[in-house]
Amino acid sequence: MKASIIGISSGIIIIIIFAVLKRFDKKIIYGLILGGIGFLYVGFTWSDFDLLIITSVQAIFFVFLAYWGMKGNLYFLAAGYFLHGLWDIVYGQVASMAFIPPHYDLFCLTIDFTIGFYLLFLKYRSRAGNASKVTV
């Protein structure tokens, strides 16, 4: 439970920091974060070759999602965060958690979902704002 609270709190803190720092392009910031979080697993598992291959493939997958989100649609970024949160849960079912810190799956799931929901909110808000501009 503590890991979930810390994950949600961390996600909210990240959101607040970049909401206050308006000069930063949110797509780029959240894309960079998504591109980097997959590599945390690579760092945890580098000493086990089989796990290193699995985690490297997932890291590259999330880099591509981040790129498509930054260059294209914010939905790719949101999907990336939700998929990474699901990866956090599935990883423990298919691979050894021996190298992963305790409760990391819950922490990462909650921070990923917090940011994912925020990105959906941003997309919804921008669509609603564009719709009101068109009708005026």
Residue pairs with C-beta under 8 A, 6 or more apart in sequence:
2 103
3 103
3 104
3 106
3 107
3 110
4 106
4 107
4 109
4 110
5 110
6 107
6 110
7 106
7 107
7 108
7 109
7 110
7 111
7 114
8 110
8 111
8 114
10 107
10 111
10 114
11 110
11 111
11 112
11 113
11 114
11 115
11 118
12 114
14 33
14 111
14 115
15 114
15 115
15 118
18 24
18 26
18 29
18 30
26 122
27 69
27 70
27 74
27 77
28 70
30 69
30 77
30 81
30 115
30 119
31 66
31 67
31 69
31 70
31 77
32 66
33 115
34 62
34 65
34 66
34 69
34 77
34 80
34 81
34 84
35 62
35 63
35 66
35 67
37 62
37 84
37 108
37 112
38 55
38 58
38 59
38 60
38 61
38 62
38 63
38 84
39 59
40 108
41 55
41 58
41 59
41 91
41 100
42 52
42 55
42 56
42 59
44 55
44 99
44 100
44 101
45 51
45 52
45 54
45 55
45 99
45 100
46 52
47 99
48 96
48 98
48 99
51 95
51 96
51 99
54 95
58 87
62 80
62 83
62 84
65 76
65 77
65 79
65 80
65 83
66 76
66 77
66 80
68 76
69 75
69 76
69 77
69 78
69 79
69 80
70 77
74 119
74 122
74 123
74 126
75 123
77 119
78 116
78 117
78 119
78 120
78 123
79 116
80 116
81 112
81 113
81 115
81 116
81 119
82 112
82 113
82 116
84 108
84 112
85 108
85 109
85 110
85 112
85 113
85 116
86 109
88 104
88 105
88 106
88 108
88 109
88 112
89 105
89 109
91 97
91 100
91 105
92 100
92 105
97 105
